[in-house]
Amino acid sequence: MNPPPFTPTPSMTPARRASGKENVGTPMRMALFTPAAPPSTKRRQVLHEVTAESQAIASAHWRAQNQERLEKEEQNRAAKEEGERVAKLKEVLRAVTSAGFSSLWAFQEALHTSTDQQISASLTRSYRHDDRGTTMLNYLAERVEKPLIDAWISDKFVQKLEKEGLSLAKMLVPEEGSNVSSALARYSVPQLLLDTESAAPTLFNALSTLLCYTEGDEDSRKKRDVVLANILSMIAQTQNERASTYQIVSSLYLYACGATKSLYQVLNHAGFSLSYTSATIKLKTAQPQAPRRTEIPGASEAVHDSLG
């Protein structure tokens, strides 16, 4: 009779050290052979051929992704800076209110009308530094209603033209004690335009723009110079009747050309020349002063082109 199999009792303690055998805790898997199954093969890993076209596509894709990343970083940075700027502005506005000003406008009005020399000088330096005044005007133009801006610009422009018109008239008034011959001798269209550009730059530039001056067209510029000289002289005549230098030159030229009294009358009303009577008087006073012929640079051309 065989002895019964040995069965370990629960009181037996397990081994304290792990077994060194690898397959003790892992069941063994047996490879099964199936005669009807096709043989399994492994596919070889082959590197794709890199062409110039594929490389260009990959490079463009990388650049696009990198550009998108940079733009996103820039947007995040700008948003962060804007948030910090807004926080500072709110802090300043709270400080303005806590200082006793009822509104932001009350603070600005007090700042710009302050009689304190230090505050006034600091504000002036701030606006005049690096053309900040122009930037401030642009900010105001964007905020203020357009009709108000247009009215303000028009008012300032008119004041500027009035001031320059007086300067122009003063420039064309014959010197005290000068005779007709000296006025004829010193008259020159190019010099008149140079002096006008210096004395009345706003008026000169406005009229030059309206006359469509073009660079490089010398013949066209000469004709426009004559027209501009006529306009400026007539403006000076309306500002001051004594600003008659150009009228004296044109009147004597018309007299020498045999112009009729009716033509004198028309041109005199237009501010282009003196009256026939005044031209006759000027001619009589000029005869003993200039016994020989006096050349007038540009005067003949100016009058001839104006009449033509």
Buried (B, 14 or more C-beta within 10 A) or exposed (E): EEEEEEEEEEEEEEEEEEEEEEEEEEEEEEEEEEEEEEEEEEEEEEEEEEEEEEEEEEEEEEEEEEEEEEEEEEEEEEEEEEEEEEEEEEEEBEEBBEEEBEEEEEBEEEEEEEEEEEEBEEBEEEEEEEEEEEEEEEEEBEEEEEEEBEEEEEEEEEEBBEEBBBBBBBBBBBEEEEBBBBBBBBBBBEEBBEBBEEBBEEBBEBBBEEBEBEEEEEEEBBBBBBBBBBBBBBBBBEBBEEBBBBBBBBBBBBBEEEBEEEBBEEBBEEBBBBBBEBBBEBBEEBEEEBEEEBEBBBBBBBBEBBBE
